[in-house]
Amino acid sequence: MTDPLPLAEIVPLEYGGKWLAWDDEGVKIVAAGDSVDEVKAAAEAAGVVAPILEKAPSANSGFVGRI
């Protein structure tokens, strides 16, 4: 049996609609901003070699589905 993946940080509402850079393990947000280029540069300046980049959904979007 394999160990479960670590729980990722919950994205705070103030990051809604922003680009996010996660650490190399995808566990902690290391940078956030309005453009992917600025976020990638900030993450690399913070020492993250291969940041995971994603766009957070807007703060007013809802989730429809089942977990």
Order of alpha helices (4+ residues) and beta strands (2+ residues): beta-beta-alpha-beta
